[in-house]
């Protein structure tokens, strides 16, 4: 697990990710660099957030597509007709 795979793991279904030396490099501890550790932790948190947002967006797209395929949502023709009526009423 690293910065390149964190978001993809969340999108693939992971509820959480475990990070070790990618989050807290031994040299950052040895050289006492808390700012570096903080920066990396914020970066990983951002990847997790982005993965969860991507997952929600993909789930929404699946719901919309399924609704349209089942014929449960308005068709493009219905929307066009409604717009035409609206324009005609105002016109």
C-alpha positions in Angstrom: 0.0 0.0 0.0 1.3 3.4 -0.9 0.2 6.8 -2.1 -0.4 5.6 -5.6 -2.8 2.8 -4.5 -4.6 4.3 -1.5 -7.5 5.8 -3.5 -7.9 2.7 -5.7 -8.1 0.4 -2.6 -11.0 2.5 -1.2 -12.8 2.5 -4.6 -12.3 -1.3 -4.7 -14.2 -1.7 -1.5 -11.7 -1.3 1.4 -13.3 0.4 4.4 -9.9 1.5 5.6 -6.2 1.3 4.7 -3.3 0.4 6.9 -0.1 2.4 6.3 3.3 1.9 7.8 6.6 3.4 6.7 4.8 5.1 3.8 3.0 7.3 6.3 5.8 7.5 8.9 9.2 7.1 7.2 11.9 6.0 9.6 14.1 8.9 8.7 11.3 11.4 9.6 11.2 9.9 13.1 15.0 9.7 13.4 15.4 13.3 12.2 12.4 14.5 14.2 10.4 15.9 11.4 6.8 16.2 12.6 5.9 18.5 9.8 6.8 15.8 7.2 4.7 13.2 9.1 1.8 15.6 9.3 2.0 16.4 5.6 2.0 12.7 4.7 -0.9 11.9 7.0 -3.0 14.7 5.4 -2.1 13.5 2.0 -3.2 9.9 2.8 -6.4 11.3 4.3 -7.0 13.2 1.1 -6.6 10.0 -0.9 -9.1 8.2 1.3 -11.6 11.1 0.9 -11.1 11.2 -2.8 -11.7 7.4 -3.1 -14.9 7.6 -1.0 -16.1 10.5 -3.2 -15.3 8.5 -6.3 -17.1 5.5 -4.9 -20.3 7.6 -4.2 -20.2 9.1 -7.6 -19.9 5.7 -9.3 -22.8 4.4 -7.1 -24.9 7.3 -8.2 -24.2 6.7 -11.8 -25.1 3.1 -11.5 -28.4 4.1 -9.8 -29.2 6.6 -12.5 -28.4 4.1 -15.3 -30.4 1.4 -13.7 -33.4 3.7 -13.3 -33.2 4.8 -17.0 -32.8 1.2 -18.2 -35.8 0.1 -16.2 -37.9 2.9 -17.7 -38.6 4.4 -14.3 -37.2 7.8 -15.1 -38.4 10.5 -17.5 -37.3 10.0 -21.0 -35.5 12.6 -23.1 -38.6 12.9 -25.2 -40.7 13.6 -22.0 -38.2 16.3 -21.0 -38.2 17.9 -24.4 -42.0 17.9 -24.5 -42.2 19.5 -21.0 -39.7 22.2 -22.1 -41.7 22.9 -25.2 -44.9 23.3 -23.3 -43.1 25.6 -20.9 -41.8 27.8 -23.7 -45.2 27.8 -25.4 -47.0 28.8 -22.3 -44.8 31.8 -21.8 -44.7 32.7 -25.4 
